[in-house]
Amino acid sequence: MKFITRFLCAFVLLFSIIAIVVPITSHAQSIKVNKSFKNATKKGQLLGNKGYVGMSYKELKKSVPGKAITAEAVNVYYAKRGGTMYGFEQYNPHTGSISYNIKSTDDVEYISNTYSGKLTHKQMKKYFGHPVGNRTYGTKNKLYKSGVYYIGFRSYKRDKGYITDIAIGTRDMMDLAAFFNGY
């Protein structure tokens, strides 16, 4: 039963993220993995974003203007500028309860943003070591560990250049995101 619930949560997470179209313009921040990037990820942050993993929804709303979007298995707060998405899990594995609204005390469990430029596994290995596998579904997805957080990415060609989606979050949320987003 727990597997089915997680599977449904992941399925809806995927389609919630796909449903929100993030426009990529020439103003998108470019990606560069370096010590600053590594230090930010250890704190649960992505460079160029005000929020961080573990931040309460109340704090996030004060510092990042945006809109909450409720899906069937995940709640997303979408920033008005920069296209950053902050994810909140609806299903509480400890109590078995489901919440369709983000409460002010809920913590950010996932941050995702899109950057211009190409990122490779070789670059990530230099700063984060070897990737860890996805533990929930036994797939060969690649997540990198940074402190207590996990990072996933995918780079793809779009128009005249490369685009990279990067996500950071808790292990449970990143396992779900990696399974469906191909990190």
N, C-alpha and C positions, 0 to 999 in steps of 0.2 A: 504494500500500500504506500509506503514511504517513497519507493522508487517511482511509482506512478504519479504521485503528487509532485515530486521534484521534476519529473519529465514534463508534466503539464506546465509547471512554473517556467521551465526553460523554454518550452515551445512558445508560450505567450511572450516571454521576454524577447525572444528573437523577433517575433512579429510586431511587438510594440516598438522595438528599435527600428525595424525596417519601415514601419508605417510613418515614422517621423522623418521626413526628408530633410537632410542637413545640406543646405546649399554650400557648395565649395566655390569660392571665388579666389581671385589672385591675392586677396588679403588674408588668406588662411595662414596661420602661424606655421613656420617650417619646423621640422623635427630635427633634433640633434641630440644624440645620446652622449652625455658627458658626465662629469662629477656632479654638476648642478642637478641634472636630471635624476641621477641616482639618489642624491640626498633628498630631493623632493619626494620621490617615490617611497623612500623609507618612512616618510611622514604621512603617506597616504594621499599625496597630491600629484597632479600633473602640472607641469610648468605652464604658466599662463592662465591658471584657473584659481579662483578665490576659495573654493570649497575643498574639502578633504574627506577621505573615508573616516568615518567615526564622528563627523560633525552632526549635530542635531538638526532636524528639519527647521526648527525655530531659528537657529543661527543662520542656516543656509538662506532662508527667505529674507532675512535682514541684509545679508551681504551680497546676494546674487539675485537680481531681478529675474523673474521667470514665471513659469506656469506649471502647475501639477497636472499630470495626465494619469488617469487611472485605467489600467488594463485589467484583464481577467486574473492574472497571477503576479503582476509586478506593478509597483507604483513608480512613476518616473517624474522627476522635476526637470524640466527643460529650460535652460538658461536662454534669455532673450538675445544675448550677445555671445558670439563665439560658438554656438551650437553644442555646448557641453550638456551631457545628460547625467543626472544623478539618480541612481537606482535605489529603491527601498523594497525589500522583500515583503510580500503580503503574507506569506505563510510563515507562521512561527513554529519551528520544529519542536520547541520545548513544550508548548502548550497545545499545539495542534489547531490553533485558531487562525482565522484568515481575516485580514482587515483590508477593506477596499478604499480606505482613506488614509492619507499620511497623517500621523499624529505628530504634534509638535515635539514629542520626546523621541520619535523614531530617529535612528542614526542612518546616515548615508552608508551604503554597503558596496557601492559600485559607482565609478566615474568613468565616462567615456567621452573622447573628443577626437576630432578628425584634424590631421595636419597635412601640410604639403610636404612632399619629399618621400624618399624611399628609405625604409629601415630594414636591416637584414638581421638574421639570427647571429651572424658573426659579430656584428656590432653589439648586440644584446649580451652575448656570451662574454665579451670583453669586460663588461661592467657588472654583470649579474651571475656569471658562471653558467653551468649547464642547466637547461630547462628541466622542470619537473613535469611529470605526466599528469594527465587528468585522472584523479583517483576515483571519481564517482562512476564513470561510464567505461573505464578501461580503454579509452581511445588513445591515440598517439598525439593528441594536441599538446602544444608547447606553451607552458606558462613559466614565467621566471619569478623567482622569489626575491622580494626586496623587503627586508625586515620581517614584519608579520603579514605583509600584503603580497598579492600576486598580480603580475602584469601579463597581459596578452596583447598581441598586435597582429595586424595583417596589412600588407602593402599591396597595392594593385595599381595598374596603369589606368589612367583616366585622361582623356583628351590628349594634351601635349606633355603630361608629366605623370608623376606618381603621387598617390594619396595614401596616407597611412592612418588607420584607425587604431587608437591605443586605448586600452581600458585597464583600470586598476581597481582592486577590490578585495573583499574577504575571500577566503578559500571557497566557501560554498557558492557564492555568487559568481566567481570566476570559473569554477567548474562548469556551471550551467552556461555561462556566456561562451566559454571556449568550445563547448560541445556544438553549439549552434552557429557560432560566428566563425569557426574555423581558425582559431588562434593556434 
